[in-house]
Amino acid sequence: MILLAVLFLCFFSSYSASVKGHTTGLSLNNERLYKLKYSTEVFLDGGKGKLQDSVGYQISSDVDVVLLWRNPDGDDDQLIQVTITAVNVENVNQQRGEKSIFKGKTTPKIIGKDNLEALQRPMLLHLVRGKVKEFYSYENEPVGIENLKRGLASLFQMQLTSGTTNEVDISGDCKVTYQAQQDKVVKTKALDTCKIERSGFTTVNQVLGVSSKATSVTTYKIEDSFVTAVHAEETRDFALNFLKTIAGKIVSKQKLELKTTEAGPRMVPGKQVAGVIKALDSKYTAIPIVGQVLQRACQGCPSLAEHWQSIRKHLEPENLSNAQAVSSFLAFIQHLRTARREEILQILKAEKKEVLPQLVDAVTSAQTPDSLEAILDFLDFKSDSSIVLQERFLYAVGFASHPDEELLRALLSKFKGSFASNDIRETVMIIIGALVRKLCQNEGCKLKAVVEAKKLILGGLEKPEKKEDTMMYLLALKNALLPEGIPFLLKYAEAGEGPVSHLATTVLQRYDVSFITDEVKKTLNRIYHQNRKVHEKTVRTTAAAVILKNNPSYMDVKNILLSIGELPKEMNKYMLTFVRDILNFQMPSSKMIRRVLKEMVAHNYDRFSKSGSSSAYTGYIERSPHAASTYSLDMLYSGSGILRRSNLNIFQYLGKADLHGSQVVIEAQGLESLIAATPDEGEENLDSYAGMSAILFDVQLRPVTFFNGYSDLMSKMLSASGDPVSVVKGLILLIDHSQDIQLQSGLKANMEIQGGLAIDISGSMEFSLWYRESKTRVKNRVAVVISSDVTVDSSFVKAGLESRAETEAGLEFISTVQFSQYPFLVCMQMDRAEAPFRQFETKYERLSTGRGYISRRRKERLVSGCELPLHQENSEMCNMVFPPQPESDNSGGWF
């Protein structure tokens, strides 16, 4: 028993009489060979999966450790040699049986002869006060093998006292906390603090982002004051924020245990560790203990051209409403990110015009230097033959998931050049605004290109070169949302002409509540109450909406309520329904409104009984405890029954984050003369106009004009086909998350999550003098695919989890107004089409030699269609047709 106790004392001695009392970390005794057993295993599964259902693998081995040198001046400075032997690779899931990819395979066949030789070459650790000062190995060893050695070496780094410090190990430079107890020392590594160079990016908006949680705990077991075993566990959980079924979990475990000791070699004499290492083997070299990037070349993969030909048919215009088109789009983007400029340009030049817009979407969405160079070389902004392609490129840039300064610089350069189309010039400036906002959200507001773009937008508002450019710069500011732009917005909102004033107030609507100060509200109150000049109804109602939805004061609310009854007929009705909508939906300002309504002068029958057809309503598309999808529709008519504005919005909320999914606004003015009606106050001299504006995923698009001027109106009416006008059509990369993860065991994990959609938003406005009827129609059609691919790779064996969710959905809004008499008849209808929802999960294990194991699961359900309520009287309509949603499938997402 005494001999056995001595053997344990010799392993990783903490503090004892056999070593000097100032030892602060692990220490070995002289002339002893320590025999240990080591294993590292990894499990990969869905977020709520069980370990027995996981895919993964285990690498186990024997480990020999000897003390080669100790500094004569102190025991805390020592050099140890660690040698891996008897390597074995097997499944973590023992139930695999005959399906095991390792069955019948020897270790040299699995790992490879050269890899195994490299893994079993000794490594040296220079430990100073328990920390790895230098890690020595042989040059030009495979990165994957070196990382496995680093994973083992990092376990030898510890301290015996409690405290928090920074350590450098395979995970990088990390903050670690030690808790020393009588029978163990627990080291907790804060993985989110680790500084390590790894590629990766994510979507800025939290609604479309990925939540992750990482933990690392290493326990050093102590018996009779000595360390006898080390157990480490690292977990990585992730989930897509708005669709929690896209989730995964990686569990990586390490175990190092002493088995026995025996007589070992004598220590090498010397005062300096460098001389000792040179005497041992001059081939040893110091390399970083921080994990290095493992890159694996794709074997047997098709070329970019071959890949494009295999998916091209799915991206033809007639197939874009199918989920397969989006899946092909996402897969091709991944391939484009590894392609060279010449390869991409060759495909662009060879493609036909029917599929070329979809190819432009994909190339732009790849967001690599090569893809940007290729698309800019391909497009000629001085030519009017490729306007559709130019527009698709610009919108894809606007939706970019992780734009960089170079992309913004490219657009700034283009804007300074000449254009064949003024519409494209305007779109360039509008998208510059979108890039400025995204870069600022990602802490890039001080970048040179961003500063230049901000000066360009604000300078254009202060002194536009041409009067007609004012609208363009306002639309750019609507995307950029620069705080410095608010004074210009107030100036244009109060003093600008009708369309300019209305656009400026709608820009203010997009700012966060913190920017709607008392000074801003004073200006908006003057606009609403027309203290200085007469304004159009669209401007006044927008000003009131900004006030009422941004912490209004008691007098703000009271004055607005007192104005109801003194307004034009339809504006009276609109303001009443708008206030009721705030109360019914329990928006933040509803409490203040209820306070004011306690006063009889503000709340009485005369004021709240005004008739009309204008309306405002907000409802839920889907709702859960942590997330919600809402829609809102407001309709404002003129006193003669002609539509002035319809505004359809869809928002996604997740905790405190939100995403403006879409907005489609149809506006009309100056049509009263067609039916010999009297215009409302302030609208007597308006030109005939109708158009549509859209926001899609927080990006304002360039407005579309149906007609502008009386002569244009008459020509459009005589030649009208009733066909809808497309506002935006194309393929959009919506979710884009890529992350390389260095596991502390030495294995490499990679996480790729992409979400894309094929979208077609169109609108139309029909006007019949014969039937005295107007009809507006807005149609949204989307196919959505979200995919994730999580892998854990050792260079010779890989485990993976692939998940995919997909749907095809549609939403249509129709409004018909008959104005042959007053009160005129209004019919509004919004339908959500029946939508299939499919989910797929694939788990696999695969050797580098090609042998693999695959497990697949599929789940499908049908989400019933319904007619969404557009006013309070039918607010329960949709709730009765929604199918029950299991918690695991319902996270408040678009589905």
Sequence and secondary structure as in RCSB ss.txt:
>XXXX:A:sequence
MILLAVLFLCFFSSYSASVKGHTTGLSLNNERLYKLKYSTEVFLDGGKGKLQDSVGYQISSDVDVVLLWRNPDGD
DDQLIQVTITAVNVENVNQQRGEKSIFKGKTTPKIIGKDNLEALQRPMLLHLVRGKVKEFYSYENEPVGIENLKR
GLASLFQMQLTSGTTNEVDISGDCKVTYQAQQDKVVKTKALDTCKIERSGFTTVNQVLGVSSKATSVTTYKIEDS
FVTAVHAEETRDFALNFLKTIAGKIVSKQKLELKTTEAGPRMVPGKQVAGVIKALDSKYTAIPIVGQVLQRACQG
CPSLAEHWQSIRKHLEPENLSNAQAVSSFLAFIQHLRTARREEILQILKAEKKEVLPQLVDAVTSAQTPDSLEAI
LDFLDFKSDSSIVLQERFLYAVGFASHPDEELLRALLSKFKGSFASNDIRETVMIIIGALVRKLCQNEGCKLKAV
VEAKKLILGGLEKPEKKEDTMMYLLALKNALLPEGIPFLLKYAEAGEGPVSHLATTVLQRYDVSFITDEVKKTLN
RIYHQNRKVHEKTVRTTAAAVILKNNPSYMDVKNILLSIGELPKEMNKYMLTFVRDILNFQMPSSKMIRRVLKEM
VAHNYDRFSKSGSSSAYTGYIERSPHAASTYSLDMLYSGSGILRRSNLNIFQYLGKADLHGSQVVIEAQGLESLI
AATPDEGEENLDSYAGMSAILFDVQLRPVTFFNGYSDLMSKMLSASGDPVSVVKGLILLIDHSQDIQLQSGLKAN
MEIQGGLAIDISGSMEFSLWYRESKTRVKNRVAVVISSDVTVDSSFVKAGLESRAETEAGLEFISTVQFSQYPFL
VCMQMDRAEAPFRQFETKYERLSTGRGYISRRRKERLVSGCELPLHQENSEMCNMVFPPQPESDNSGGWF
>XXXX:A:secstr
 HHHHHHHHHSSB S TTS TT  S B  TTEEEEEEEEEEEEEE TT  GGG EEEEEEEEEEEEEEEE TT T
TEEEEEEEEEEEEEE S GGGGGG TTTT  HHHHH HHHHHHHTS EEEEEETTEEEEEEEETT  HHHHHHHH
HHHGGG   SS EEEEEEETTEEEEEEEEE SSEEEEEEEEEEEE    EE  SSGGGSEEEEEEEEEEEEEETT
EEEEEEEEEEEEEEETTEEEEEEEEEEEEEEEEEEEEE       SSHHHHHHHH TTEEEE SS        SS
   HHHHHHHHGGGGSGGGTTSHHHHHHHHHHHHHHTT  HHHHHHHHHHS TTTHHHHHHHHHHH  HHHHHHH
HHH  TT GGGHHHHHHHHHHHHT SS  HHHHHHHHHHHTS  S HHHHHHHHHHHHHHHHHHHHTT TTSHHH
HHHHHHHHHHHHS SSTTHHHHHHHHHHHH  GGGHHHHHHHHHHS HHHHHHHHHHHHTS GGG  HHHHHHHH
HHHHTSSS   HHHHHHHHHHHHTS   HHHHHHHHHHTTSS HHHHHHHHHHHHHHHHTT TTHHHHHHHHTST
TTS HHHHT   S EEEEEEEEE SSEEEEEEEEEEE TTS EEEEEEEEEEEETTEEEEEEEEEEEEES GGGG
T    TT TT   EEEEEEEETTEE   EEEEESHHHHHHHHHH     EEEEEEEEEEEEEEEEEE TTS EEE
EEEEEEEEEEEEEEEEEETTTTEEEEEEEEEEEEEEEEEEEEE SSEEEEEEEEEEEEEEEEEEEEEE SSSS E
EEEEEEE  EEEEEEEEEEEEETTS EEEEEEEEEEEE  EE   SGGGTTTTTTTS    GGG SS   
